[in-house]
Amino acid sequence: MPDIMPAPGAGPWRVLIFDPTDPTDPRWLLATIAPGHVRPAAPSAPRGEEPEVMAWLRLRAGLGPSTHLAPMPGALAWRVDEGGRSR
């Protein structure tokens, strides 16, 4: 599987995330995703901490080997579209 997907359209893309992880402080997150920060994924492997995914994450984000992912149980995400086009 290639490290980076060919970017459809111009990118970047925007994603709205609802994070209810802390019931005393639920929050909305708006993220902008650069074309180089998109990677193909296998539907059967949604955990994220696979070694190849973590290596890609550390490389793309300039993070060290002690980086880990914190699950966001119940989080929901939407792609933000403007006027019918993906943003």
C-alpha positions as CSV (number, residue, x, y, z in Angstrom):
1,M,0.0,0.0,0.0
2,P,1.5,3.4,-0.9
3,D,2.4,5.9,1.9
4,I,0.4,8.7,0.3
5,M,-2.8,8.6,-1.8
6,P,-2.9,10.6,-5.0
7,A,-4.8,13.7,-4.0
8,P,-8.2,13.9,-5.7
9,G,-9.0,17.5,-6.3
10,A,-6.9,20.3,-5.0
11,G,-7.3,19.7,-1.3
12,P,-6.9,20.6,1.5
13,W,-10.0,19.0,3.0
14,R,-11.9,20.1,6.1
15,V,-13.4,17.7,8.7
16,L,-15.7,18.5,11.6
17,I,-15.3,16.2,14.5
18,F,-17.6,15.9,17.6
19,D,-15.6,14.6,20.5
20,P,-17.7,13.5,23.5
21,T,-14.8,11.7,25.2
22,D,-15.0,13.9,28.3
23,P,-18.8,14.2,29.2
24,T,-18.0,17.3,31.3
25,D,-16.3,19.0,28.3
26,P,-17.7,17.7,24.9
27,R,-16.2,19.6,22.0
28,W,-16.3,20.3,18.3
29,L,-13.0,20.2,16.4
30,L,-12.5,21.6,12.9
31,A,-9.4,20.1,11.2
32,T,-7.8,21.0,7.9
33,I,-6.2,18.0,6.2
34,A,-3.3,18.6,3.8
35,P,-3.1,16.4,0.7
36,G,0.2,14.8,2.0
37,H,-1.6,13.8,5.2
38,V,-4.0,11.4,3.5
39,R,-3.1,7.6,3.5
40,P,-5.1,4.6,2.2
41,A,-6.5,2.4,4.9
42,A,-7.8,-1.2,5.0
43,P,-11.4,-1.3,6.2
44,S,-10.5,-4.2,8.4
45,A,-7.8,-2.3,10.3
46,P,-9.4,0.8,11.9
47,R,-7.4,0.7,15.1
48,G,-4.7,3.1,13.9
49,E,-1.8,1.9,16.0
50,E,-0.5,-0.6,13.4
51,P,3.3,-0.2,13.1
52,E,3.1,1.0,9.5
53,V,0.4,3.6,10.3
54,M,2.4,4.8,13.3
55,A,5.6,5.1,11.3
56,W,3.7,7.1,8.6
57,L,2.1,9.3,11.3
58,R,5.5,10.0,13.0
59,L,7.2,10.8,9.7
60,R,4.4,13.1,8.4
61,A,3.9,14.9,11.7
62,G,7.5,15.0,12.8
63,L,6.7,13.1,16.0
64,G,9.0,10.9,18.1
65,P,8.9,7.2,18.9
66,S,7.0,7.8,22.2
67,T,4.0,9.0,20.3
68,H,0.8,7.0,20.9
69,L,-2.8,7.5,19.8
70,A,-5.6,8.1,22.4
71,P,-9.0,6.6,21.4
72,M,-11.9,9.0,21.1
73,P,-14.9,6.6,21.9
74,G,-18.1,7.8,20.4
75,A,-16.4,10.5,18.2
76,L,-18.3,11.3,15.0
77,A,-16.8,13.1,11.9
78,W,-18.2,14.8,8.9
79,R,-16.4,16.0,5.7
80,V,-17.1,19.7,5.2
81,D,-18.4,20.4,1.6
82,E,-18.7,23.9,0.2
83,G,-21.2,24.4,-2.6
84,G,-21.2,20.7,-3.6
85,R,-17.4,20.4,-3.6
86,S,-15.3,18.6,-1.0
87,R,-13.2,21.0,1.1
